[in-house]
Amino acid sequence: MIDTEKSFVDTEKYVEFVREVTSDPSLDYAAFLSRTNKLELEDDTNVTQLLTAALGLSAEAGEFTEVVKKIIFQGKDYNEDNVFHMKRELGDICWYLAQACMALDTSFDEILAMNVEKLKARYPGGEFDVHYSENRVEGDL
């Protein structure tokens, strides 16, 4: 049972702390517009497409994860209908991945090639190793 009489965190102080460590563009519309305008005009970034991709990838990955969670932890059947549902969510993820590729002026091929090179460098023996998985070299993101 949880003792609600004891509070270990002053939530009002925590919220103020969060406010203090949050960037201006995250809190202020004018700062947000200034930042996105700089990105669009000076850095040639397609902000709207990048946001579409980032938000969409997160949302669709969540939908895929929700089905998996219900199958693994809540007794939902692993059947043809649910596999179909997961495949459709993967298709949505691919749509947003294509948006990200367009925003970054790249291709699926380049992204996959970069991933292969990263994993080859991470796992020099050519197979999964817990040590290398948990102990990354500098620059291995």
CNS distance restraints for C-alpha pairs under 8 A (distance, minus, plus):
assign (resid   9 and name CA) (resid  14 and name CA) 7.28 0.50 0.50
assign (resid  10 and name CA) (resid  14 and name CA) 6.23 0.50 0.50
assign (resid  11 and name CA) (resid  15 and name CA) 6.10 0.50 0.50
assign (resid  12 and name CA) (resid  16 and name CA) 6.29 0.50 0.50
assign (resid  13 and name CA) (resid  17 and name CA) 6.08 0.50 0.50
assign (resid  14 and name CA) (resid  18 and name CA) 6.17 0.50 0.50
assign (resid  15 and name CA) (resid  19 and name CA) 6.21 0.50 0.50
assign (resid  16 and name CA) (resid  20 and name CA) 6.23 0.50 0.50
assign (resid  17 and name CA) (resid  21 and name CA) 6.38 0.50 0.50
assign (resid  18 and name CA) (resid  22 and name CA) 6.20 0.50 0.50
assign (resid  22 and name CA) (resid  26 and name CA) 6.53 0.50 0.50
assign (resid  22 and name CA) (resid  27 and name CA) 7.15 0.50 0.50
assign (resid  23 and name CA) (resid  27 and name CA) 6.72 0.50 0.50
assign (resid  24 and name CA) (resid  28 and name CA) 5.71 0.50 0.50
assign (resid  24 and name CA) (resid  31 and name CA) 5.89 0.50 0.50
assign (resid  24 and name CA) (resid  32 and name CA) 7.30 0.50 0.50
assign (resid  25 and name CA) (resid  29 and name CA) 6.65 0.50 0.50
assign (resid  25 and name CA) (resid  30 and name CA) 7.57 0.50 0.50
assign (resid  25 and name CA) (resid  31 and name CA) 4.62 0.50 0.50
assign (resid  25 and name CA) (resid  32 and name CA) 3.95 0.50 0.50
assign (resid  25 and name CA) (resid  33 and name CA) 7.66 0.50 0.50
assign (resid  25 and name CA) (resid  35 and name CA) 6.78 0.50 0.50
assign (resid  26 and name CA) (resid  32 and name CA) 6.66 0.50 0.50
assign (resid  27 and name CA) (resid  31 and name CA) 7.93 0.50 0.50
assign (resid  27 and name CA) (resid  32 and name CA) 7.88 0.50 0.50
assign (resid  28 and name CA) (resid  32 and name CA) 6.13 0.50 0.50
assign (resid  29 and name CA) (resid  33 and name CA) 6.09 0.50 0.50
assign (resid  30 and name CA) (resid  34 and name CA) 6.11 0.50 0.50
assign (resid  31 and name CA) (resid  35 and name CA) 6.10 0.50 0.50
assign (resid  32 and name CA) (resid  36 and name CA) 6.11 0.50 0.50
assign (resid  33 and name CA) (resid  37 and name CA) 5.86 0.50 0.50
assign (resid  34 and name CA) (resid  38 and name CA) 6.19 0.50 0.50
assign (resid  35 and name CA) (resid  39 and name CA) 6.24 0.50 0.50
assign (resid  36 and name CA) (resid  40 and name CA) 6.03 0.50 0.50
assign (resid  36 and name CA) (resid  47 and name CA) 6.58 0.50 0.50
assign (resid  37 and name CA) (resid  41 and name CA) 5.78 0.50 0.50
assign (resid  37 and name CA) (resid  42 and name CA) 7.82 0.50 0.50
assign (resid  38 and name CA) (resid  42 and name CA) 5.23 0.50 0.50
assign (resid  38 and name CA) (resid  43 and name CA) 6.66 0.50 0.50
assign (resid  39 and name CA) (resid  43 and name CA) 4.80 0.50 0.50
assign (resid  39 and name CA) (resid  44 and name CA) 6.25 0.50 0.50
assign (resid  39 and name CA) (resid  45 and name CA) 5.33 0.50 0.50
assign (resid  39 and name CA) (resid  46 and name CA) 7.85 0.50 0.50
assign (resid  39 and name CA) (resid  47 and name CA) 7.09 0.50 0.50
assign (resid  40 and name CA) (resid  44 and name CA) 4.95 0.50 0.50
assign (resid  40 and name CA) (resid  45 and name CA) 4.70 0.50 0.50
assign (resid  40 and name CA) (resid  46 and name CA) 5.98 0.50 0.50
assign (resid  40 and name CA) (resid  47 and name CA) 6.37 0.50 0.50
assign (resid  41 and name CA) (resid  45 and name CA) 7.55 0.50 0.50
assign (resid  45 and name CA) (resid 103 and name CA) 7.32 0.50 0.50
assign (resid  45 and name CA) (resid 104 and name CA) 7.99 0.50 0.50
assign (resid  46 and name CA) (resid  50 and name CA) 6.11 0.50 0.50
assign (resid  46 and name CA) (resid 103 and name CA) 5.69 0.50 0.50
assign (resid  47 and name CA) (resid  51 and name CA) 5.99 0.50 0.50
assign (resid  47 and name CA) (resid 103 and name CA) 7.87 0.50 0.50
assign (resid  48 and name CA) (resid  52 and name CA) 6.03 0.50 0.50
assign (resid  49 and name CA) (resid  53 and name CA) 6.12 0.50 0.50
assign (resid  49 and name CA) (resid  99 and name CA) 6.43 0.50 0.50
assign (resid  49 and name CA) (resid 100 and name CA) 7.10 0.50 0.50
assign (resid  49 and name CA) (resid 102 and name CA) 7.90 0.50 0.50
assign (resid  49 and name CA) (resid 103 and name CA) 5.69 0.50 0.50
assign (resid  50 and name CA) (resid  54 and name CA) 6.11 0.50 0.50
assign (resid  50 and name CA) (resid  99 and name CA) 7.31 0.50 0.50
assign (resid  50 and name CA) (resid 100 and name CA) 5.92 0.50 0.50
assign (resid  50 and name CA) (resid 103 and name CA) 5.53 0.50 0.50
assign (resid  50 and name CA) (resid 104 and name CA) 7.82 0.50 0.50
assign (resid  51 and name CA) (resid  55 and name CA) 5.90 0.50 0.50
assign (resid  52 and name CA) (resid  56 and name CA) 5.76 0.50 0.50
assign (resid  52 and name CA) (resid  96 and name CA) 7.41 0.50 0.50
assign (resid  52 and name CA) (resid  99 and name CA) 7.35 0.50 0.50
assign (resid  53 and name CA) (resid  57 and name CA) 5.84 0.50 0.50
assign (resid  53 and name CA) (resid  96 and name CA) 4.86 0.50 0.50
assign (resid  53 and name CA) (resid  97 and name CA) 6.49 0.50 0.50
assign (resid  53 and name CA) (resid  99 and name CA) 5.37 0.50 0.50
assign (resid  53 and name CA) (resid 100 and name CA) 5.03 0.50 0.50
assign (resid  54 and name CA) (resid  58 and name CA) 6.27 0.50 0.50
assign (resid  54 and name CA) (resid  96 and name CA) 7.70 0.50 0.50
assign (resid  54 and name CA) (resid 100 and name CA) 7.36 0.50 0.50
assign (resid  55 and name CA) (resid  59 and name CA) 6.14 0.50 0.50
assign (resid  56 and name CA) (resid  60 and name CA) 5.95 0.50 0.50
assign (resid  56 and name CA) (resid  93 and name CA) 7.45 0.50 0.50
assign (resid  56 and name CA) (resid  96 and name CA) 5.81 0.50 0.50
assign (resid  57 and name CA) (resid  61 and name CA) 5.88 0.50 0.50
assign (resid  57 and name CA) (resid  93 and name CA) 5.61 0.50 0.50
assign (resid  57 and name CA) (resid  96 and name CA) 5.64 0.50 0.50
assign (resid  57 and name CA) (resid  97 and name CA) 6.93 0.50 0.50
assign (resid  58 and name CA) (resid  62 and name CA) 6.13 0.50 0.50
assign (resid  59 and name CA) (resid  63 and name CA) 6.38 0.50 0.50
assign (resid  60 and name CA) (resid  64 and name CA) 6.27 0.50 0.50
assign (resid  60 and name CA) (resid  89 and name CA) 6.18 0.50 0.50
assign (resid  60 and name CA) (resid  90 and name CA) 7.74 0.50 0.50
assign (resid  60 and name CA) (resid  92 and name CA) 6.41 0.50 0.50
assign (resid  60 and name CA) (resid  93 and name CA) 5.71 0.50 0.50
assign (resid  61 and name CA) (resid  65 and name CA) 6.01 0.50 0.50
assign (resid  61 and name CA) (resid  89 and name CA) 7.49 0.50 0.50
assign (resid  61 and name CA) (resid  90 and name CA) 7.84 0.50 0.50
assign (resid  61 and name CA) (resid  93 and name CA) 6.65 0.50 0.50
assign (resid  62 and name CA) (resid  66 and name CA) 5.99 0.50 0.50
assign (resid  63 and name CA) (resid  67 and name CA) 6.65 0.50 0.50
assign (resid  63 and name CA) (resid  89 and name CA) 6.78 0.50 0.50
assign (resid  64 and name CA) (resid  68 and name CA) 6.51 0.50 0.50
assign (resid  64 and name CA) (resid  86 and name CA) 5.67 0.50 0.50
assign (resid  64 and name CA) (resid  89 and name CA) 5.59 0.50 0.50
assign (resid  64 and name CA) (resid  90 and name CA) 7.12 0.50 0.50
assign (resid  65 and name CA) (resid  69 and name CA) 5.94 0.50 0.50
assign (resid  66 and name CA) (resid  70 and name CA) 6.21 0.50 0.50
assign (resid  67 and name CA) (resid  71 and name CA) 6.25 0.50 0.50
assign (resid  67 and name CA) (resid  82 and name CA) 7.39 0.50 0.50
assign (resid  67 and name CA) (resid  85 and name CA) 7.96 0.50 0.50
assign (resid  67 and name CA) (resid  86 and name CA) 6.91 0.50 0.50
assign (resid  68 and name CA) (resid  72 and name CA) 6.07 0.50 0.50
assign (resid  69 and name CA) (resid  73 and name CA) 5.63 0.50 0.50
assign (resid  69 and name CA) (resid  74 and name CA) 7.07 0.50 0.50
assign (resid  70 and name CA) (resid  74 and name CA) 4.63 0.50 0.50
assign (resid  70 and name CA) (resid  75 and name CA) 6.36 0.50 0.50
assign (resid  70 and name CA) (resid  76 and name CA) 5.37 0.50 0.50
assign (resid  71 and name CA) (resid  75 and name CA) 5.43 0.50 0.50
assign (resid  71 and name CA) (resid  76 and name CA) 4.30 0.50 0.50
assign (resid  71 and name CA) (resid  77 and name CA) 5.95 0.50 0.50
assign (resid  71 and name CA) (resid  78 and name CA) 6.20 0.50 0.50
assign (resid  72 and name CA) (resid  76 and name CA) 7.42 0.50 0.50
assign (resid  77 and name CA) (resid  82 and name CA) 7.32 0.50 0.50
assign (resid  78 and name CA) (resid  82 and name CA) 6.17 0.50 0.50
assign (resid  78 and name CA) (resid  83 and name CA) 6.90 0.50 0.50
assign (resid  79 and name CA) (resid  83 and name CA) 6.09 0.50 0.50
assign (resid  80 and name CA) (resid  84 and name CA) 6.00 0.50 0.50
assign (resid  81 and name CA) (resid  85 and name CA) 6.20 0.50 0.50
assign (resid  82 and name CA) (resid  86 and name CA) 6.21 0.50 0.50
assign (resid  83 and name CA) (resid  87 and name CA) 6.17 0.50 0.50
assign (resid  84 and name CA) (resid  88 and name CA) 6.24 0.50 0.50
assign (resid  85 and name CA) (resid  89 and name CA) 6.36 0.50 0.50
assign (resid  86 and name CA) (resid  90 and name CA) 6.24 0.50 0.50
assign (resid  87 and name CA) (resid  91 and name CA) 6.29 0.50 0.50
assign (resid  88 and name CA) (resid  92 and name CA) 6.39 0.50 0.50
assign (resid  89 and name CA) (resid  93 and name CA) 6.23 0.50 0.50
assign (resid  90 and name CA) (resid  94 and name CA) 6.21 0.50 0.50
assign (resid  91 and name CA) (resid  95 and name CA) 6.33 0.50 0.50
assign (resid  92 and name CA) (resid  96 and name CA) 6.49 0.50 0.50
assign (resid  93 and name CA) (resid  97 and name CA) 6.06 0.50 0.50
assign (resid  94 and name CA) (resid  98 and name CA) 6.09 0.50 0.50
assign (resid  95 and name CA) (resid  99 and name CA) 6.47 0.50 0.50
assign (resid  96 and name CA) (resid 100 and name CA) 6.25 0.50 0.50
assign (resid  97 and name CA) (resid 101 and name CA) 6.18 0.50 0.50
assign (resid  98 and name CA) (resid 102 and name CA) 6.18 0.50 0.50
assign (resid  98 and name CA) (resid 107 and name CA) 7.88 0.50 0.50
assign (resid  98 and name CA) (resid 108 and name CA) 7.52 0.50 0.50
assign (resid  99 and name CA) (resid 103 and name CA) 6.15 0.50 0.50
assign (resid 100 and name CA) (resid 104 and name CA) 6.08 0.50 0.50
assign (resid 101 and name CA) (resid 105 and name CA) 5.83 0.50 0.50
assign (resid 101 and name CA) (resid 106 and name CA) 4.95 0.50 0.50
assign (resid 101 and name CA) (resid 107 and name CA) 5.54 0.50 0.50
assign (resid 101 and name CA) (resid 108 and name CA) 6.91 0.50 0.50
assign (resid 102 and name CA) (resid 106 and name CA) 6.25 0.50 0.50
assign (resid 102 and name CA) (resid 107 and name CA) 7.49 0.50 0.50
assign (resid 106 and name CA) (resid 110 and name CA) 6.51 0.50 0.50
assign (resid 106 and name CA) (resid 111 and name CA) 7.45 0.50 0.50
assign (resid 107 and name CA) (resid 111 and name CA) 6.36 0.50 0.50
assign (resid 108 and name CA) (resid 112 and name CA) 6.07 0.50 0.50
assign (resid 109 and name CA) (resid 113 and name CA) 6.06 0.50 0.50
assign (resid 110 and name CA) (resid 114 and name CA) 6.09 0.50 0.50
assign (resid 111 and name CA) (resid 115 and name CA) 6.22 0.50 0.50
assign (resid 112 and name CA) (resid 116 and name CA) 6.19 0.50 0.50
assign (resid 113 and name CA) (resid 117 and name CA) 6.28 0.50 0.50
assign (resid 114 and name CA) (resid 118 and name CA) 6.16 0.50 0.50
assign (resid 115 and name CA) (resid 119 and name CA) 6.16 0.50 0.50
assign (resid 116 and name CA) (resid 120 and name CA) 6.05 0.50 0.50
assign (resid 117 and name CA) (resid 121 and name CA) 6.20 0.50 0.50
assign (resid 118 and name CA) (resid 122 and name CA) 6.17 0.50 0.50
assign (resid 118 and name CA) (resid 140 and name CA) 7.38 0.50 0.50
assign (resid 119 and name CA) (resid 123 and name CA) 5.94 0.50 0.50
assign (resid 120 and name CA) (resid 124 and name CA) 5.87 0.50 0.50
assign (resid 120 and name CA) (resid 126 and name CA) 6.42 0.50 0.50
assign (resid 122 and name CA) (resid 132 and name CA) 6.31 0.50 0.50
assign (resid 122 and name CA) (resid 133 and name CA) 7.52 0.50 0.50
assign (resid 122 and name CA) (resid 136 and name CA) 7.27 0.50 0.50
assign (resid 122 and name CA) (resid 137 and name CA) 7.83 0.50 0.50
assign (resid 122 and name CA) (resid 140 and name CA) 7.40 0.50 0.50
assign (resid 123 and name CA) (resid 127 and name CA) 6.05 0.50 0.50
assign (resid 123 and name CA) (resid 128 and name CA) 6.30 0.50 0.50
assign (resid 123 and name CA) (resid 129 and name CA) 6.78 0.50 0.50
assign (resid 123 and name CA) (resid 132 and name CA) 6.41 0.50 0.50
assign (resid 128 and name CA) (resid 132 and name CA) 7.93 0.50 0.50
assign (resid 128 and name CA) (resid 133 and name CA) 7.58 0.50 0.50
assign (resid 129 and name CA) (resid 133 and name CA) 6.19 0.50 0.50
assign (resid 130 and name CA) (resid 134 and name CA) 6.16 0.50 0.50
assign (resid 131 and name CA) (resid 135 and name CA) 5.80 0.50 0.50
assign (resid 132 and name CA) (resid 136 and name CA) 6.01 0.50 0.50
assign (resid 136 and name CA) (resid 140 and name CA) 5.92 0.50 0.50
assign (resid 136 and name CA) (resid 141 and name CA) 7.94 0.50 0.50
